[in-house]
Amino acid sequence: VSCCWAVPPHIGRLRLLRHLYLHQGPFSISLPPEIGMLEQLLTLVVNGISGDIPEEIGDLCRLTELSLLFSSGTSLPQSLCRLRSLRALKLSYLRVPDIPMDVLLLPE
């Protein structure tokens, strides 16, 4: 039996957070839309993400590294294309049919 740990919505209150590492252990992880409120976030690493990634992830304008290890049925939002500061995108065990093509056009 697989369990899911939901990141609480009040994570959006941590506006000065710069690095966030979430590792699943025996659980899969779901992200709330409030993740997009982390205005200073530079690094987001999620090991064991499940469900959809919220569109609000595209609001992380300072994000330079995004690393997602998928555990189940996750889709990538088109808003990833707004991450203009992104320098490293790591997707492991991706189980979705589509990657937004504009992601490939992100700056080096």
N, C-alpha and C positions, 0 to 999 in steps of 0.2 A: 504494500500500500504506500503510495507516494503522497506526501503532504506538501502543502504550499505555505510559505511564510510571506505575508504581504507586508511590504515596507509601509509603515504608518504614514498617513497623509501629512501629519505635522512635521515630516522631514523637511517640508518646504520652508519652515521657520529657520532652518540652519543656513541662513543666507551667506554667511562668511565661510562655509565649508569649502575646502579646496580640493580634497581628495576623498573619494568614497570607494571602498572595497567591500563588496558583499559576496560572501562565499556560502554555498548552500548547505554543506554538511549533508544530512539526510533529507533536506527539504529542497523544494524548488522555490524560486523567488519571483514575486510579481511586483512591478513598480507602479506607484500611483502617478496620476497626472501632475501632482505637486512637485515631482522631481524636476520639472522645468523651472521652478522658482529658485533653484540653487545658482544664483547669478555669478558667483565666484568660482564655481566648480571647474577644475582643470582636468581631473582624471576621474573616470567612472569605469570601474571593473565589476562586472556582475557574473559570477560563476554559478550557473544553474538557473537561468532565467526561464520563466514559463509565461504563457499568455502573450498578449500583444504588448509591444513597447509603446508607451503613450506618445502621441503626436507632440506633446509639450517638450520632449527631449530636444527638439529643434530649437528651443529657446535658450539652450545652454551655450550662449555665444562665445564664452571663453574656453570651452572644452577643447583640450588638445589631444587627449587620448580616450578612446572608447573601446573597451574590450568586453565582448559578450560571449559567454559560453552557454549555449542553448541546451535546455533539457527537454522541452516539448513545445510544439505548435506555436511558435512565435512568428509574428510578421514584422517586417521592418517598415516604419512609417516613411512617407515621402519627406517629412520634415528633417530627416537626416541631412538633406541637401543644404540646409541652412547653417550647418556647422562649419562656418568659414575658417575658424581657428584650428580645426581638427588636423592633426599631423599623423596620428596613428589610429587606424581602424582595424580591430582584430575581431573576426567573427569565427567561432569554432562550433562545429557540429550543427551548422545551420540547417534547419529542416523546413524551410519555406521555399515555395517555387519562385518567388520574385525578389530581386534586389532592385530598389529604385535605380534606374540607369544614371540619374543625375549624381548619385553618390560617386560614381566613377569620375566625375568632372570636378570634384573638390580640389582645391589648390594643393600643391605638393606639400 
